[in-house]
Structures are given as structure tokens and as C-alpha cells.
Amino acid sequence: MKAIERLFWSIALPGFGQFLNKQYIKGITFILLEFLVNTQANFNEIIRLSFLGKTQLALEVANYGWLMFYPCLYFFAMWDAFKDAGGGKKPFSFLPFVFSAYCVTVGLMVSPNAVFFGVTLGPVWFPMMCVVPGLLIGFLLQKLILSFSTVEA
């Protein structure tokens, strides 16, 4: 239960889970990196515009060079806090985090062209939807590797 709590705090802000794990230097590092990437990518403005339905404007203000760092930072901070709190004991339990970061990054890159039923979902909603396939791929790959592996689960 402690690991899940750390995971949820890391979802709120990368670094919070590390603080709860008493890893203060690591927590400060994640928070500083989050603020750096967030401000350089204009991420808060992108989120605000997306919530207001101004997707085209959100696409225009996005700094993709910086924004593509965010998923890896975000999911790594979640994994790190979860693992250090005692979660992820099963072999290859990092895979859902890795593939979520990968799929969200790819989702960011194609978000300007991701149009469904005439609606562009933009740099917030489409990448968020990409978490689901990332998790599925990660869990399926973990299960597949463990089924052919001699590593004990």
C-alpha cells in the first residue's frame, strides 16, 4: 500500500514520492527537472488551452523539443518512487512504465496530425490516451517474458 501511495504522489508531481521515501536530493532533482521541462515546453499553457478547447493554439505554443522529455521524466519518477517504496517486486515490472513513456512520447510527436472524427485532440489529450496502449504493451510483454523465462516471478 505504501508503494501505491508513493506512485500516486509522483503522479501529482514528480519528486513528491521521493520525498515520502526520504530521498530528498532525488526528490529535489525531479522537482527541479519537472519545473525546467514544464516551463521550457510551455506545458501549463498547453494544458490550459487544451482544457478550454483551444487545441490549435495549444499545438502552436508547444515547444516539442522540450515537451518530449516530459513523459520519460514523469514515468521514471513514478517508477522510481514506486520501486523504492517496495513496489515492483515482480521481474520486469518496470515495463509498463517504460512503454507508457514511449507511447506518450510517440503520441506527442504525432499529436498535430491525430484527428478523430474531424477533431484534433492535441498535445494533451492524445498523448494521455497513449498511456493505455503503453500499459497494455508493457504488461503483455512482462507476461510474455516471464512465461518463457526461468526468472521466478
C-alpha positions in Angstrom: 0.0 0.0 0.0 2.9 2.3 0.7 4.2 1.9 -2.8 0.9 2.8 -4.3 0.8 6.0 -2.2 4.2 7.0 -3.5 3.1 6.2 -7.0 0.1 8.5 -6.7 2.1 11.3 -5.2 4.5 11.1 -8.1 1.6 11.3 -10.5 0.7 14.6 -8.7 4.2 15.9 -9.1 7.4 14.1 -9.9 9.6 14.2 -6.8 6.9 14.0 -4.2 7.1 10.2 -4.0 10.9 10.5 -3.5 10.3 13.0 -0.6 7.9 10.5 1.1 10.7 7.8 0.6 13.1 10.2 2.4 15.2 10.6 -0.7 15.4 14.4 -0.6 18.2 15.0 -3.1 16.5 12.8 -5.7 13.1 14.5 -4.9 14.5 18.0 -5.3 16.2 16.9 -8.6 13.0 15.5 -10.0 11.0 18.7 -9.0 13.6 21.0 -10.5 13.7 18.9 -13.7 9.9 19.0 -13.8 9.8 22.7 -13.5 12.6 23.2 -16.1 10.9 21.0 -18.7 7.5 22.3 -17.9 8.4 25.9 -18.3 10.6 25.4 -21.4 7.9 23.3 -23.1 5.1 25.8 -22.1 3.3 22.8 -20.7 1.0 24.6 -18.3 -0.2 26.9 -21.0 -0.7 23.9 -23.3 -2.8 22.2 -20.6 -4.8 25.4 -20.0 -5.6 25.9 -23.7 -6.5 22.3 -24.2 -9.0 22.4 -21.3 -10.5 25.5 -22.9 -10.9 23.6 -26.2 -8.3 25.8 -28.0 -6.4 22.8 -29.3 -4.9 24.6 -32.4 -3.4 27.3 -30.2 -2.1 24.7 -27.8 -0.3 23.0 -30.7 1.2 26.3 -31.7 2.6 27.2 -28.3 4.0 23.8 -27.6 7.8 23.5 -27.6 8.1 19.9 -28.7 11.9 19.8 -28.3 11.3 20.2 -24.6 7.9 18.6 -24.3 9.2 15.2 -25.5 11.4 15.0 -22.4 8.4 15.1 -20.1 7.0 11.6 -20.5 10.3 9.9 -19.7 10.9 12.1 -16.7 7.3 11.7 -15.5 7.1 7.9 -15.8 10.7 7.4 -14.5 9.9 9.4 -11.3 6.7 7.4 -10.8 8.6 4.1 -11.3 11.5 5.2 -9.0 9.2 6.2 -6.1 7.1 3.0 -6.5 10.1 0.7 -6.6 11.9 2.4 -3.7 8.8 2.1 -1.6 8.8 -1.7 -2.1 6.6 -2.0 -5.2 7.6 -3.7 -8.4 9.0 -6.9 -6.9 7.8 -8.9 -9.8 10.6 -9.2 -12.5 10.2 -6.8 -15.4 7.6 -4.7 -13.6 9.2 -1.6 -15.0 8.0 -2.5 -18.5 4.5 -0.8 -18.2 6.2 2.4 -17.1 8.8 2.3 -19.9 6.2 1.5 -22.6 3.9 4.2 -21.3 6.6 6.8 -21.5 7.5 5.6 -25.1 3.9 5.6 -26.3 3.2 9.0 -24.8 6.3 10.4 -26.4 5.2 9.0 -29.8 1.7 10.3 -29.1 3.2 13.8 -28.6 5.1 13.6 -31.9 2.0 12.6 -33.9 -0.5 14.8 -31.9 -0.6 17.6 -34.5 -1.8 15.0 -37.1 -4.0 12.9 -34.8 -7.5 13.8 -35.9 -10.5 11.6 -34.9 -13.9 12.3 -36.5 -12.7 15.8 -37.5 -11.4 16.7 -34.0 -7.7 17.3 -33.3 -7.0 16.0 -29.8 -3.8 18.0 -29.5 -0.7 17.7 -27.3 -2.5 16.9 -24.1 -5.5 14.6 -24.8 -4.0 12.4 -27.5 -0.7 11.6 -25.5 -2.8 10.9 -22.4 -4.8 8.3 -24.5 -1.5 6.7 -25.4 -0.9 5.7 -21.8 -3.4 2.9 -22.2 -1.6 1.1 -25.1 1.7 1.7 -23.3 0.4 0.0 -20.2 -1.1 -2.9 -22.2 2.1 -3.5 -24.2 4.2 -3.3 -21.0 2.0 -5.8 -19.1 1.7 -8.2 -22.0 5.5 -8.1 -22.7 6.2 -8.7 -19.0 3.8 -11.6 -19.0 5.3 -13.0 -22.2 8.9 -12.7 -21.0 8.0 -14.3 -17.7 6.3 -17.2 -19.4 9.4 -18.0 -21.4 11.9 -17.1 -18.7 13.5 -19.1 -15.9 13.3 -16.0 -13.7 11.0 -16.6 -10.8 8.0 -14.2 -10.6 
